[in-house]
């Protein structure tokens, strides 16, 4: 982390907007109430005072909205940089592991399979749950800088220690509101490859070199692998390129507006309306902004464009942006009452997130056990506890919806699905919500959800049968494969569509986009079924990144095999609980902790 961010390191999203200056103010509604009492405002205040307070409140709402909208844009852009790094670093390894089990062209023919996409979904979901903490701090800093630049362009004074105060922007509210409207008019932020980043040629070359080393020729005579032959190079290259495209398609299923719960709550329900918000932000951000200007050679006070970004802010649209995923943030700068319940003060964000996930997964597994026994009320309670522990993973809501459907609680099932779909547009979420809509008599909404299922998963037989029974057709379609029996199965005629494409067209689903076929013939190896299995976190104490003592001798050598003070502290409390849960062998989705095996 650059030195200029060192003091922000301990001010993560859960603390950046919560703790104020030396007076200990908090950016919450209580500040506003205290401020109003200090003015001795009665229910019959003077009209001019009421109008002034309303204007200040509108200003604060606009500032909060600017921070939120820009934060959503930042998640989309910064996580797009993260995905580029994943494609460059981790996808070559994935291709190698698949090739070892099924030959060099397996990925080329199976890159869009549900098995591969489910692996991507799990890993991306785990990354997205970190976006709130990793992006929020930097995003708020950038947005404060933009507000500061806007103030400077209008000759608004800025305190060198406490930064910009919101009330000084009140005369320029109309310009601020216009900027907010321009931001809100922008398209919904989605994941796409950042234009300033290069091609994936470096990853492609690394993949080919690794294949050459492991599966190439032994000397100049015979191939090292008898099934590979001499034409493996274009096969792995084609598969790698298509796999990267699948990664981006899966990422676009996720909605950035459903993440960053901590910051979102602070900007919506706990934002102060008394006109002091940016004053508190300035206490945290001002020194960083000034150091950034000094180090980048930008003259302090220089007027710049309203947005401000790209003209002196460190890392903007450069390869350094993804560094936020390498930063080890911690909570040691927070007050004790700012910790979540049960979290030790010396735990890093990585340790906290690991503890939360493993604890939530334990609750989910207990819910699954109750679900299998038919005790759906107990399952509901377990799934609810899992979601309370880890609210930024959508699959707990999907489990909750399944339990509510078994209890015939259609409204709660619908709400759980809607919440999950706000983060990830999954076929399970749409299908279960369609069932809830149907049982409530909302047929049109059920039809829309079922069509959404088939757009994501065109071969979903359950959705085809369900949609067929809801559409006002006398002759429902049938699939070329065996379909589950339905009440309308007796109405078969020779005029029904037979191919999958015809069925989708008959149901009103656009034909799926045809993927480009590989420029080489399919072999028997490409029809092998592979299974991708996530590995559990390492259960050994002191190694939180999935490697054992034997695998990291350089670390143990540096510490002499002993724990320092912080490591000793981590060996107690919740860190012990993490080790205990790890021992239960729960899988931990990750880009580097998985195995690829043959399923046949």
ZAMARGU-4260 file (C-alpha; in steps of 0.2 Angstrom, whole numbers, plus 5000, padded with zeros to 4 digits):
<rodrens>
0) 5000/5000/5000 | 5007/5017/4996 | 5012/5027/5011 | 4999/5040/5007 | 4985/5027/5011
5) 4993/5021/5027 | 4981/5031/5039 | 4966/5025/5028 | 4972/5007/5030 | 4964/5006/5047
10) 4948/5016/5042 | 4938/5003/5032 | 4920/5005/5026 | 4914/5000/5043 | 4923/5014/5051
15) 4927/5028/5038 | 4910/5036/5039 | 4906/5031/5057 | 4920/5039/5067 | 4922/5058/5066
20) 4934/5071/5073 | 4941/5075/5090 | 4923/5078/5096 | 4918/5060/5092 | 4903/5065/5081
25) 4895/5051/5071 | 4887/5053/5054 | 4870/5047/5060 | 4852/5053/5062 | 4856/5056/5080
30) 4868/5070/5076 | 4855/5079/5067 | 4843/5077/5082 | 4856/5084/5094 | 4860/5098/5082
35) 4841/5103/5081 | 4840/5102/5100 | 4855/5114/5102 | 4846/5127/5091 | 4831/5125/5103
40) 4819/5122/5088 | 4801/5120/5094 | 4787/5113/5084 | 4782/5131/5079 | 4799/5136/5072
45) 4800/5151/5061 | 4797/5147/5043 | 4814/5153/5037 | 4823/5142/5049 | 4813/5127/5043
50) 4816/5131/5025 | 4835/5133/5029 | 4835/5116/5037 | 4826/5108/5022 | 4839/5116/5010
55) 4853/5108/5021 | 4845/5092/5021 | 4843/5092/5002 | 4861/5096/5000 | 4866/5082/5012
60) 4855/5069/5003 | 4863/5075/4986 | 4880/5072/4993 | 4876/5055/5000 | 4868/5050/4983
65) 4884/5056/4974 | 4895/5045/4985 | 4883/5030/4982 | 4881/5031/4964 | 4900/5034/4961
70) 4904/5020/4973 | 4893/5008/4962 | 4903/5014/4947 | 4919/5011/4956 | 4914/4993/4961
75) 4911/4989/4943 | 4927/4997/4936 | 4939/4990/4950 | 4931/4973/4950 | 4933/4973/4931
80) 4951/4975/4934 | 4951/4961/4947 | 4943/4950/4934 | 4956/4954/4921 | 4969/4949/4934
85) 4960/4933/4937 | 4960/4929/4918 | 4978/4933/4917 | 4984/4923/4932 | 4971/4910/4937
90) 4963/4904/4921 | 4979/4897/4913 | 4980/4886/4928 | 4962/4881/4926 | 4965/4876/4908
95) 4980/4866/4913 | 4970/4856/4926 | 4956/4852/4914 | 4968/4847/4901 | 4977/4835/4912
100) 4961/4826/4915 | 4953/4827/4897 | 4965/4833/4884 | 4970/4849/4877 | 4954/4853/4868
105) 4942/4850/4882 | 4940/4868/4888 | 4938/4873/4870 | 4922/4863/4869 | 4916/4864/4887
110) 4920/4882/4892 | 4902/4887/4893 | 4896/4871/4902 | 4886/4873/4919 | 4900/4865/4928
115) 4913/4878/4923 | 4901/4892/4925 | 4896/4886/4943 | 4914/4887/4948 | 4916/4904/4942
120) 4900/4910/4950 | 4906/4903/4967 | 4923/4911/4966 | 4916/4928/4960 | 4903/4928/4974
125) 4916/4926/4987 | 4926/4941/4979 | 4911/4952/4978 | 4907/4950/4996 | 4924/4958/4999
130) 4920/4973/4988 | 4911/4983/5001 | 4927/4984/5012 | 4940/4984/4998 | 4932/4997/4987
135) 4922/5008/4999 | 4937/5017/5007 | 4945/5021/4990 | 4929/5026/4982 | 4924/5038/4996
140) 4942/5046/4996 | 4940/5049/4977 | 4922/5056/4978 | 4928/5067/4992 | 4942/5073/4981
145) 4929/5077/4967 | 4918/5087/4979 | 4934/5096/4985 | 4939/5100/4967 | 4921/5106/4964
150) 4923/5118/4979 | 4940/5124/4973 | 4933/5128/4956 | 4920/5139/4965 | 4933/5147/4976
155) 4926/5139/4992 | 4938/5139/5006 | 4944/5122/5013 | 4952/5119/5030 | 4969/5112/5029
160) 4966/5100/5044 | 4947/5097/5044 | 4944/5099/5025 | 4928/5104/5016 | 4912/5108/5026
165) 4895/5104/5018 | 4887/5120/5022 | 4900/5129/5011 | 4893/5120/4996 | 4875/5126/4999
170) 4876/5141/4987 | 4881/5129/4973 | 4867/5116/4977 | 4860/5118/4959 | 4876/5113/4951
175) 4879/5099/4963 | 4861/5092/4959 | 4864/5094/4940 | 4880/5083/4942 | 4870/5070/4952
180) 4857/5069/4939 | 4870/5067/4926 | 4877/5052/4936 | 4860/5044/4938 | 4857/5045/4920
185) 4872/5035/4916 | 4869/5016/4911 | 4869/5004/4926 | 4887/4999/4929 | 4892/4982/4923
190) 4908/4972/4922 | 4918/4974/4906 | 4936/4974/4902 | 4944/4990/4906 | 4951/4999/4890
195) 4967/5004/4898 | 4972/4986/4901 | 4981/4976/4888 | 4977/4959/4880 | 4979/4942/4888
200) 4994/4937/4878 | 5005/4936/4894 | 4993/4923/4901 | 4992/4914/4885 | 5011/4913/4883
205) 5012/4906/4901 | 4999/4893/4898 | 5008/4887/4882 | 5025/4887/4891 | 5018/4876/4905
210) 5010/4864/4893 | 5026/4863/4883 | 5035/4859/4899 | 5023/4846/4905 | 5015/4839/4889
215) 5026/4844/4875 | 5040/4833/4866 | 5053/4824/4876 | 5068/4830/4866 | 5064/4830/4847
220) 5057/4812/4846 | 5041/4808/4855 | 5027/4818/4863 | 5027/4817/4882 | 5008/4813/4882
225) 5002/4800/4869 | 4984/4808/4867 | 4990/4826/4864 | 5000/4824/4848 | 5007/4839/4839
230) 4992/4850/4837 | 4989/4854/4855 | 4995/4872/4855 | 4980/4880/4845 | 4968/4870/4856
235) 4974/4876/4872 | 4975/4894/4865 | 4957/4894/4859 | 4951/4886/4875 | 4959/4899/4885
240) 4952/4914/4875 | 4934/4907/4876 | 4936/4903/4894 | 4940/4921/4897 | 4924/4926/4888
245) 4914/4915/4899 | 4921/4923/4914 | 4915/4940/4909 | 4898/4933/4904 | 4896/4925/4921
250) 4902/4941/4930 | 4888/4951/4921 | 4875/4940/4931 | 4880/4949/4946 | 4873/4967/4950
255) 4885/4979/4959 | 4870/4988/4966 | 4867/4973/4978 | 4884/4974/4987 | 4892/4986/4999
260) 4879/4984/5012 | 4889/4993/5026 | 4892/5009/5016 | 4875/5008/5008 | 4867/5008/5025
265) 4878/5023/5031 | 4873/5033/5015 | 4855/5030/5016 | 4849/5027/5034 | 4863/5034/5045
270) 4868/5049/5035 | 4868/5066/5045 | 4857/5080/5038 | 4864/5094/5049 | 4877/5100/5036
275) 4892/5092/5043 | 4895/5076/5033 | 4910/5082/5022 | 4917/5090/5037 | 4919/5072/5045
280) 4924/5065/5028 | 4937/5079/5027 | 4945/5074/5044 | 4948/5057/5037 | 4952/5061/5019
285) 4959/5078/5018 | 4977/5074/5023 | 4978/5060/5011 | 4971/5071/4996 | 4984/5084/5000
290) 4998/5072/5001 | 4993/5064/4985 | 4993/5082/4977 | 5010/5085/4984 | 5018/5069/4978
295) 5010/5070/4961 | 5016/5088/4958 | 4999/5096/4957 | 4999/5113/4963 | 4988/5114/4979
300) 4972/5124/4975 | 4973/5122/4956 | 4956/5122/4948 | 4951/5106/4939 | 4936/5099/4931
305) 4922/5094/4942 | 4925/5076/4942 | 4943/5078/4947 | 4948/5060/4944 | 4961/5057/4932
310) 4971/5073/4936 | 4981/5069/4951 | 4972/5054/4960 | 4984/5040/4963 | 4980/5024/4953
315) 4966/5031/4942 | 4964/5020/4927 | 4981/5012/4929 | 4986/4994/4933 | 4988/4999/4951
320) 4969/4999/4953 | 4968/4981/4957 | 4981/4983/4971 | 4966/4985/4983 | 4963/4966/4982
325) 4981/4964/4989 | 4979/4976/5004 | 4978/4969/5021 | 4965/4980/5029 | 4962/4978/5048
330) 4950/4985/5061 | 4964/4990/5074 | 4960/5009/5071 | 4941/5006/5077 | 4934/5009/5094
335) 4929/4993/5104 | 4910/4998/5102 | 4912/4998/5083 | 4916/4980/5081 | 4903/4967/5075
340) 4897/4956/5089 | 4909/4943/5094 | 4924/4949/5083 | 4941/4950/5091 | 4950/4967/5090
345) 4966/4960/5082 | 4957/4950/5068 | 4961/4956/5050 | 4947/4958/5037 | 4953/4942/5029
350) 4951/4933/5045 | 4935/4941/5049 | 4927/4936/5032 | 4934/4919/5034 | 4926/4917/5051
355) 4910/4924/5045 | 4909/4913/5030 | 4913/4897/5039 | 4901/4901/5053 | 4887/4905/5041
360) 4891/4889/5031 | 4889/4879/5047 | 4872/4886/5050 | 4867/4882/5032 | 4873/4864/5034
365) 4862/4863/5049 | 4848/4870/5039 | 4851/4858/5025 | 4850/4843/5038 | 4834/4850/5045
370) 4827/4852/5027 | 4831/4834/5022 | 4821/4828/5038 | 4806/4839/5033 | 4808/4851/5048
375) 4806/4866/5037 | 4804/4879/5052 | 4820/4874/5059 | 4828/4875/5042 | 4821/4893/5040
380) 4829/4898/5056 | 4846/4891/5052 | 4846/4900/5034 | 4840/4916/5042 | 4855/4915/5055
385) 4867/4911/5040 | 4861/4927/5031 | 4863/4938/5046 | 4881/4932/5048 | 4885/4934/5030
390) 4872/4945/5021 | 4882/4948/5005 | 4881/4930/4999 | 4865/4927/4990 | 4863/4908/4991
395) 4857/4908/5009 | 4842/4918/5003 | 4839/4905/4990 | 4839/4891/5003 | 4827/4901/5013
400) 4816/4903/4998 | 4816/4884/4996 | 4811/4881/5014 | 4797/4894/5013 | 4790/4886/4997
405) 4789/4870/5007 | 4779/4879/5021 | 4768/4887/5008 | 4773/4904/5013 | 4773/4911/4996
410) 4776/4929/5000 | 4791/4926/5011 | 4798/4915/4997 | 4796/4929/4985 | 4804/4941/4996
415) 4819/4930/4999 | 4821/4927/4980 | 4820/4945/4976 | 4833/4949/4988 | 4845/4936/4981
420) 4841/4942/4963 | 4846/4959/4968 | 4864/4952/4970 | 4865/4938/4957 | 4853/4934/4943
425) 4852/4916/4945 | 4841/4903/4937 | 4837/4896/4954 | 4831/4913/4960 | 4820/4916/4945
430) 4813/4898/4946 | 4808/4898/4964 | 4801/4916/4963 | 4791/4910/4948 | 4783/4896/4959
435) 4779/4909/4973 | 4771/4920/4960 | 4761/4906/4952 | 4754/4901/4969 | 4749/4919/4973
440) 4740/4919/4956 | 4752/4931/4948 | 4753/4922/4932 | 4761/4936/4921 | 4775/4938/4934
445) 4778/4919/4935 | 4779/4919/4916 | 4792/4933/4916 | 4803/4924/4929 | 4802/4907/4919
450) 4808/4916/4903 | 4822/4924/4913 | 4827/4906/4919 | 4827/4900/4901 | 4838/4915/4895
455) 4851/4910/4908 | 4849/4891/4906 | 4840/4887/4890 | 4840/4868/4893 | 4831/4869/4910
460) 4818/4856/4908 | 4808/4860/4924 | 4806/4878/4918 | 4801/4873/4901 | 4787/4862/4908
465) 4781/4875/4920 | 4781/4889/4907 | 4772/4877/4895 | 4758/4874/4907 | 4756/4893/4910
470) 4756/4899/4893 | 4738/4900/4884 | 4743/4886/4871 | 4732/4871/4867 | 4747/4861/4862
475) 4762/4863/4873 | 4779/4860/4866 | 4790/4845/4871 | 4808/4843/4872 | 4819/4832/4861
480) 4825/4824/4878 | 4814/4816/4891 | 4803/4829/4900 | 4795/4827/4917 | 4777/4822/4916
485) 4764/4836/4917 | 4745/4838/4916 | 4746/4843/4898 | 4757/4829/4892 | 4742/4820/4884
490) 4740/4834/4872 | 4754/4829/4860 | 4752/4831/4842 | 4763/4829/4827 | 4764/4848/4825
495) 4774/4851/4841 | 4792/4858/4839 | 4805/4845/4842 | 4822/4854/4843 | 4827/4864/4858
500) 4828/4880/4848 | 4811/4877/4841 | 4804/4874/4859 | 4812/4891/4865 | 4805/4900/4851
505) 4788/4893/4854 | 4789/4898/4872 | 4794/4916/4867 | 4812/4914/4872 | 4825/4922/4860
510) 4836/4909/4852 | 4852/4908/4862 | 4867/4916/4854 | 4878/4903/4845 | 4895/4901/4852
515) 4909/4900/4839 | 4914/4882/4836 | 4933/4877/4838 | 4942/4876/4821 | 4947/4858/4825
520) 4938/4842/4826 | 4930/4836/4843 | 4938/4820/4850 | 4932/4807/4863 | 4942/4815/4876
525) 4931/4831/4874 | 4915/4822/4880 | 4923/4817/4897 | 4913/4823/4912 | 4924/4833/4924
530) 4919/4839/4941 | 4927/4854/4949 | 4927/4852/4968 | 4931/4867/4980 | 4944/4863/4994
535) 4942/4867/5012 | 4952/4881/5020 | 4968/4874/5028 | 4965/4869/5046 | 4982/4873/5053
540) 4984/4887/5065 | 4994/4902/5059 | 4991/4899/5040 | 4976/4908/5034 | 4980/4907/5015
545) 4978/4889/5013 | 4996/4882/5014 | 5003/4872/5028 | 5020/4874/5038 | 5029/4863/5026
550) 5022/4873/5011 | 5029/4890/5018 | 5046/4887/5026 | 5051/4904/5021 | 5038/4912/5033
555) 5042/4900/5047 | 5060/4903/5044 | 5058/4922/5046 | 5049/4920/5062 | 5060/4906/5069
560) 5045/4895/5070 | 5038/4906/5084 | 5023/4917/5085 | 5024/4936/5087 | 5013/4945/5099
565) 4999/4948/5086 | 5000/4929/5081 | 4998/4924/5099 | 4983/4935/5101 | 4975/4927/5086
570) 4977/4910/5093 | 4963/4914/5105 | 4945/4919/5103 | 4937/4918/5086 | 4954/4912/5078
575) 4952/4896/5087 | 4934/4894/5081 | 4940/4897/5063 | 4952/4883/5066 | 4939/4871/5073
580) 4927/4875/5059 | 4941/4872/5046 | 4943/4855/5054 | 4925/4851/5048 | 4931/4851/5030
585) 4919/4864/5024 | 4923/4870/5006 | 4930/4888/5004 | 4927/4895/4986 | 4943/4902/4979
590) 4952/4904/4963 | 4966/4893/4969 | 4959/4881/4981 | 4950/4868/4970 | 4953/4851/4961
595) 4947/4845/4944 | 4943/4827/4943 | 4935/4815/4931 | 4916/4812/4935 | 4915/4796/4926
</rodrens>
